[in-house]
Amino acid sequence: MSDHLQAAPDALTPGDIDQRIYDLYDEYCHGGIDRRAFLARAAVLTVGGLAMAQALLPRYAQAQTISFTDPRIKARYVSYPSPGGSSGTMRGYLVQPAGTGPFPAVLVIHENRGLNPYIEDVARRAAVEGFVALAPDGLAPVGGYPGNDDDGRALQQGLDQAKLRTDMINSARYLKAHELSSGKLGATGFCWGGGMTNILAATLGAEMQAGVPFYGAAPQAASIPAIKAALQMQYAANDAGINAMWPGFEAGLKTSGAPYEMHLYPGTQHGFHNNSTPRYDEAAAKLAWDRTIAFFKQKLA
């Protein structure tokens, strides 16, 4: 093992990290183990494993690409009704392009830990491209994103999952009907949010025009025929659990006639779009985001 792997976690690059550490991190991110177990198991898995594990923990301050004070956008937090959800009320981060609108609308759905700074940045990226974006915080009914992913993950796991999904559906309808919205609705999401994007497409039917799930779980097979939105799937190459769902999902889409396209990014890990950890793949993330924006501009025009 090279001396480079004994360096500070910030010095590690994606290629330095053992695939087994990536797999362990994926288990941690999805709630299979806690932070303590993740670090402890990584430390004994390989030489330099603890440094690799520490390098994968998010560094949000370094990942911001669009400032919340950027003059091209206007951002604020909004509250809105969510009947049937966790508390009856939701809160989200609403970002619009400078100007009066209306604008095509894009819902940006977080991972399994609430509305963290990375997802807020993605909403700002969408607004810079001409969309009014809403990033709902599924943790709003329990106090909101707590400031760190470990507590956020625990809070989200503790919610009634059906009510949480209802909160996301209500968020989509709130955004579609918003005065800044043109009425054309798209949705994108990451990990849990990617799966939720697929669920939204199946639930909203013709109410939703386009969806771009990033490494999201497939919806229930029986719900796929209800999908009317055009879908653009973004998949990581090293993501066995999610990718195993694709053949059945694709078969359902072919049967339903829903338009779709799928992109698989060689050499990437689950979470490759998230630029706050070394799972980030700059080239793949840029290509996937460029495709996402082009897709929304075409389908939400």
N, C-alpha and C positions, 0 to 999 in steps of 0.2 A: 504494500500500500504506500502511495507516495506521501512525502511530507506535507504536500498541499492539503491533504485530507485532514491533517491535524490543525489546520489554521482555524481562525475564527469563523463561525458559521456564515457570516456575511460574505466571506471570501469564496465560498463554494459555488460552483456552477452546476446546472442541471446534470451535466455529464459526469460530475464527480460523485453523484449520489447513487448508491446501490439500489437496484430495482426493488429489492426486498424491503428497503426503507420506504420507498414510495408506496408499496403495497400496504405496509404497516400504517403509514400515514392515512391512506385511504380508509382503512378500518377505523382509525381514530376519528377521522372527519365524519364518518357515517354513524358514529356513536357506539361502535362495537367495543371499544376500550376507552378508558379515560386518559388524560394527558400524562399522568404519572406512569401508567402502564406503557403508554407509547414510548416515552423516553427510556424507561427501564429496559424494555424489550429491545429497543434499538441499540442500546449501549452494549448488549451482549451478542447481538446478531452478527456484527462485523467490526473490525478495527476501524475506529473513527465513526462508529454508528451514532453515538450521541451527538457529535457535531453535525452529522447529516440530518438527524431528526430536528435539532434546534434550528437549522437553516430553513427547514420547511415551514416553521411557524410564521404566520403572516406579519408583515411589516407595512402597515397601511400608510404611514406618513410618507414613506418612500415611493409609494405606488400612485399617488395622485397625479393625474394627467391634465385635468381641467380644474382650475381653481373655482371655488364657490362664488368668488367675486368677479369671475370672468365677464367682461362687458358684453359678450355675445349672448349671454343667457340671463334669465331671472329665475331664482330658486327660492322656494319657501316650503315650509311644512304645512300640511293641510289636514283637517279632520273631517270625517264624513260618516254618514250612517252605514251600518253593516248589519241589517236584520238577519238573525239566524247565525251570526258569527260568534266569536268567543265572548264578546261583551256587548255587542250591538253598535259599537263605534270602532272606527279604524282611523289610523293616522298614516300618512305617507309623505314622501319627499317629491314635490311637484316642481319640475324644471321646464321652462318654456324658452324658446328662442326669443331674442330681443324683437319687439314688435307686437302687434295686436292680434295676429292670427286671423282666422282659425288655422290650426296646424294638424297634420295627421298625428295620430296618437299612438304611443308605444308604452305598454306596461313593462316594467323591468322587475323581475321577480328574483328575490334573494335565494341564497343557499339555505341550508338547514340550521341557520344560526341567527336569523334576523337581519335587519337592515344595517349592514356594516359599511364602513367608509368605501370599500371597493365598489359595492353596488351603487352607492350614491354617485360615485365617479362615473360609472357606466351610464347612469341616468343623465348626467351632465354631457357625456360624450354624445348621447342620442340627441339632446337638445341642440348642441352645436351643429348637428347635421340637419336641423330643421323640423324636428319632431317635438311635440309636447310630451314629456315623459313623466310617468308616475311610478315611483318605487315604493310600494306599500311595505310597512313593517308589520309582519305577522305577530310580532311580540308586543305591539302597541297595547293590547288589552291587559298585558301583565307588566307594564311599565316601560316597554320599548327595548331596543337593543341595549344591553347592559354595559357596553364598552369593551367587552372582550368576547372572543368566540367560544371559549369553554362554557361560560355561564349562559351565553346565547343559545348554544346547542342544547344545554340542559333545559332551558326554558321552553324551547320549541318542542323538544321531545315530550314535555309535560302537558302540552296543550291537547285538547280534543282535536284530533286530526281532521275530522269531518267539518268541524266549525272553522278550523284554520283554512281549509279549502274554500269554504263559503266566504270567508273574509277576502280571499283572493278573487273569487268570482265577482263579489260586490265591488271590489276595487276596479276591476276591468270595466264594469258597467258604469261606475262613477266617472271614470276617465272618458269613456266613449261619449257620455252625455255632457261632459264639461263644456263650458262656454268657449274655452280655448280650442276645443277639439273640432275637427272637420267631420267627425262621425265615422271616419275610417280608423279601425282599431287593429293594431298589431301587438304582439307580446313576445318577449324574449326572457329567458331565465337560465340559471346556471345550477347544475347538480339538482338539488330538490326543486329549484325554480324551473329547471328544464323539464322535469317531469310534470310540474304544475302547468307549464305552458301547453303540454300535450293534453292535460286534463281540461284546461280552459277551451282548447279547440274542440274537444269532444262535447263539452257542456254548452258552450255558447253557439255552436253551429254557425249559422249565417250571420250572427252578430259580430263575429271576428273574421277579419279579412286575411291576416297573415300571422304566422308564428315561427320563431326561430329558437328552438330548444338547444341548449348546449349540454351535451352529455346527460340527457334527461331520460328517466325511466319511461317506458312505453305505457300508454293508458290501458285500461282493461279492454280485452279484445272485443267484448260486446258493445263497447262505446265507440269504437273506431268508425263504424258506418255513419255516425252523426257528424263527423268532421267535415266541414265545408271550407275552412281556411286553407290557403296555400301554405305549405310547410317547407322549411329549409332546416335539415338536421345537421348539427355539428357534432362530430364524434372524435374522441381521442383514440389513438391506436391501442394504447395499453390500458384498457378499461373493460375487462372481460365481462363483468356482471351486466353492465349497461349494454354493451355491444351484443350480448347473447339474446337480448330482447328484440333486436332489429329485424331479423328475418320474419318473425311473426307479425310485427308491427307493419312491415312493408307489405306483407301478404294482405293484411286487412285494408291498407290504404289502396292497394290495387283493386280490391273487390269493391270498395266504396267509391272509387273514382276520384278521390281527393288528389289535387296536384301536389307533388312533393319532389324534393331533391335531397340527396344525402351527400355529405362531404366527410371523409375520414382523413385525419391528418397524421401521416407517418411519423413514428418516433415520439409521439406526444403522450402525456399523462392526463388522466382525469383532472380537470381543473386548469388546463393549459392556458386558458384565457385570463386567469387571475394573476395579475402582475405583482402581487404582494408576496409571492413565495417562489422558490426555484422551480416549482412545477411549471411556471410560466414559460411558454415557448414564443418568443417575440415574433418570429416569422409566421408561425401558424396562427397566433392570435390576431396579428394584423390582417392576414388573408381572410380569416373567418369573420372578423369585424367588417372589413370592406365588403365582403359578400352579404353580410347581414344588412348593412345600410343600403346597398344597391337593391337588395330584395325588397326591403320596406319601401324604398322610393318607388319601385315599380308597382308593388301590390297595393300601396295605400295612396297612390296619386289620385 
